[in-house]
Amino acid sequence: MKWRDLFPEPIRTILGRMPPALLEQVEEIRIREGRPLEINAGSNYHFLTPEGIPTGKPEEAYVPLKEVTHRLLDLISNHSLYTLEEELRKGFITIPGGHRIGLAGRTVLSGGRVEYLRDINGFNVRVAREVQGVADSVLPYLLDMRNGQVMHTLILSPPQQGKTTLLRDLARQISNGSKLTNGDELRQGIRPRLKVGIVDERSEIAGSYKGVPSFDVGPRTDVMDGCPKAEGMMMMLRSMSPDVLIVDEIGRPEDAEAVMEALHAGVSVIATAHARDLSELSARPALKTLIAEQMFQRYVQLQRTSRGMSFRLSDGKMRGLQQTGAGGEAFA
């Protein structure tokens, strides 16, 4: 499904009227009943007028009313909202193409826990895009060529800097294997072709729909979709014997325990976590043990720039290695 096709009129037409260059950069579309239509494009937020013109003035923007938000909910649930009970409990729906739609409304509680959402009136459509090659400049620093293994790696950044996009391409390249041609004689050779297991709790990495990945995550990759991270990691270890385990946004104590179990089982782990820098990462209680015991061999601080992604690499003792750009160039 093309992401614009999921919207009802007139939102679909408004998006189609946007300047093409801006439309290509859209990352989020925020639809709030009775409030201005907003987009996030290139990490910049704009309201949209009925003519599709970006504006900073909310009073000029198109305002979706209840009829439109109800039609949107009907479309994204494929006219069967009752079949999405689990998704409504989590607060998001994943649709074909790997696009994720966050939901806001009134919660219904049972025993003090969220049972489901009702009176849904807010939608955050996150557009998923595949960027093959984004991991080219960072992957050579994550490989142990002597042993044919991937180093245990933690990728960190604030939200919406591209962690999931990077994970997706790392999975594809590690699973495929290919020749290294980055000009670094110490790192030239053949990338190992390894079995990859992705634990995709929110269906974002592989973008699976009905269990089938929407993105190219490699020919030797298995995906555990919609499963809590800690439980999914243990299921992968028991059932699929991966060489490399990939998981997004660890941060709970049970996540750290599962990562530790995988490392002790001889499986390489590539994970992500929310943090602005290494000092903020070190302050996260659930990850302190992993960091203190130097369980990770590489840390990758990710940042989006006007030229693409840049990566600041550190070893397991958090000593800086190098900072590289998306095209492989190094920065001081």
N, C-alpha and C positions, 0 to 999 in steps of 0.2 A: 504494500500500500504506500502510495506517495503521501507524505505527511500532510499536505494541504487538502487531500481528499477527505480527511476525517472531519473537516469543519462544515457546519451548516452555513447556508446563506443567511445574512450577507457577509459573514466573516471570510468565507472562502474568496469572494470577489474582492474584498478589501485587501487581503493578502496578495492577491494576484495583481493589484494595482501598484504595489510597492515598487520602488526602484529596484531593478534586477540585481544590482551589485549588493544592495542591502539585504534583499531576500535571501541571497546565497549565504549570508553571514548569520541568519537567524538561528539562535540557540534555544530560545524559550518564547512561547506565546502565553501570556497570562490573561485569562478571561475570568472576570469577576462580575457576577450579576449586579446590574445597576451601577457599575463603576467603569472607568475608562479602559479600553482595550490597550494592552501594553505588550511590547516585545523587548527581548534582549538580543541584540545583534552585535557581535564582536565585543562583548562585555560592556556595551553601552545600552542604556535603557531609553526607549522612546514610546510615546503614545502614538496611536494611529488615527488619523481622521477618516471619515467615511470614504474619502478619495484615495486612501492608502498612503497619505503623506505623513512622514514622521514629524512629530511636534513635541515640544517640551511643555506644552500647555494642556493640562488634563481637560479643561473646559472645551477644547476644540476636538477632542477625541470621540470616536464612536463609542456608544455605551450599549452593551448587550443587555437585553431584558430577559425575563424569566422564560419566555417562549424559546428564545435562542439557546439558553443554557440547557433547557430540557431537551431540545433536539440534539444538542451536542452529546449529552449524557446517553441518549438513545442510540446515537451512532457509534460511540466508542464502546458501548456494551453489546453491540450487535443486537439491539432490541430485546435483550434478555438480562436485565440488571440483576435478577435473582440468582443467576448462575455465577456471579462475581462476588459471592459472599466473602471469600478469603481475601480477595483484593481490596474490597471495601474495608475490611478490618485493618489492613496494612496502610491504607490511605493512598494507594496508587494502582494504576492499571497499565500493563504493558501491551502494546498492540503490534501487529506485524510491522517489521522494519526495525524493531527494537526501540521504538519511540515510547517514552514513559510519560504517563499523565498523572501528575499529583492532584489529589482531591482535597477539598476543604468543605466542611459543613458542620452539621450537628452530630455529635457522637451519641451512640446508645450504649450504655454500660451494663455489664452483667458481672456481679461479684467484684466490682471495682475495676474491671478490665473492659477495654473497648470491644464491643460485640460487632458493631458495624457502623457505617456512616449513613446518615439520612439528611434530607434537605440540603443536598449538595449544591453549592452555589459558587464555588471557586475552582478553577482548573489551571494547572501549570503544565503545559505541553512542552516537554523537553525533546528537542529534535536530535536524534542519534545519527551521527555521520561516521563513516568508515574512512580512515586516513591511512592508507597503506604506505609504509616507508617511514612513518613518524619515529619509529624506534631505531632507525638505521645508525644514528650517531651514538646512541647510548648502549645498545646491546653488546658491542665488543668488550665493553668494560665490565659486563656482568657474566662473562664466560670464563670458565676455568678450562682452557684449551688442553692443558696437560692431562686432565682427568676426564675430559669430555662431559663436563657438567656445567650447570648454571649455578651461579653463586646465590645464596640466600639474600634476597633483596627486599628492602622496604622503600616504597615510593611515597613521598609526602608533598602535600601542597594544600592550600585552601581550596574550598569548593570551586568547581567550574574552571579549573586550570588545565584539564585534559588528562587526568589520571586514568580514567577508564579507557579513553582512546588509546593511550600508550599501552595499557595492559593488553588490549585487544590485538594490537600489532605485535607485541612481544609474543603472545600465544601463537599467532600465525607464523612468525619467523622461526621460533624455536621448534614448532611442530614440522615446518617445511624443511628447515635446514637449507643453507646456501653458502656460497663462497664469500668470504670476507674480502672486500676490495677497497678498504678505506685508506690505503696508503701507509698504514702503520705496520711495519715489518714484524713487530713483536706480536701483532694480533691477526696477521693474515693466516688463512687456513680455511677449514670447512666448519661451518656452524654445525654442531651436533643435531641430528634429527632425533628428537626425543618425544616420548609420550607425555602429553599435557592433560592435566585435569583442571577444569575451571569450575569453581563453586560460585554460582551466579545467583545470589539470593534475590536480587531485584531485577533479574533478566536484562541487565544493562550491558554486560561485557559481550555476550554472544548474541543478545537480542533475540532469544529463542521465542518462537510462537508454536504452541502445542508440542514443545520439546525439540523442535528443529531450529538450529541457529540461523539467524537472518544474515549474519556477517561471516566472512571468511576467517575462521579461527584456526585453520590448519587441518591437514588430513589425518593427523595422529592425535586429535584432541577430543576428549569426552567432556560433556557439560552436565553438571548437576544443577538443574534450573529450579528456581523458586524455593530453595531449601535454606534454612538458617545456616550461617557460615560454619559455626563450630560443628554442628551435626553433619553438614555436607562434607567438610574436610575429612571427618572420620569415616564416612561412608565411602568416599573416594579411595582412601587408604586401604580399606578392607576389600573393596570390590574391583577396582580398576587398575591397581598397581601403577600409578603415574610416576614418571621420572621427575616431573615438575608440577607443582600445585600452584594455581593462580587464584587469588581471592581479593575482592575489593572491600576497602573500608573496614579494616579490623579496628577494634577499640574496646570491646567488652572483655571481661576476664576470661569467659569461656572461649573467646576467639584466640586469645593469647595461649591458653592451654592447648588448644587444638594445633596451633602453629608449632608449639614446642614438641608436641607428639609427632608431628610430621618431620620435623628436623631430626629428632632422635631416631626416626625410622629410615633415615637416609634419603629422604625426598627433598629436593630443592623447593623452596617456597619463594614466590614473588607476590607481595601483598602491597596494598596501599593503606594510607591513614591520613586523616585530616590534621594538618599542622602547618603553620607558616614557616617554621624552621626547626632545626634540630633541638634547640633549647626548649621550644614549646612541646615538641614531641616527647622529650625526656620527662616533662612534667605530667604526662598522661599516666594515671595510676595503673591502668590495666596493662600498659606496655613496658613499665619500668623494669620488670624482671628480664624480658627479652633483650632490652637495651643494655642493662647492667651486665648480663652474662655474655654479651657480644654474640648473640645468636645470629644476627644479620651480618653478612660480610660486605654488603654494599648498601649505602643510603643514596637515594636519588631525590634531590630537591627540584621540584618541577615548577617552572614559571612560564606563563605565556607572555610573549613580547610582540611588538609590531612585525617582527620577522618570523614569528612562529613560536615553537617551544624552545626553551633553553633548559639545560640540565646541569645542576651542580652536584658532582659526585663525591662521596666520602667513603672511606673504608669502614670496617667493623668497629674501629676505635673512634669513628667520627672525625678522622683526619682527612682534610680536603685532598681530592685527587685532581679533578679538572672540571671546568665548566664548558659545555659544548652547546652549540645551537642545533636547530632542526636540520640544517644542511651539513652538519658535521664540523663547522668551523669552531675554533676555540676562542674563548673570551677571557680577558684578564680579570 
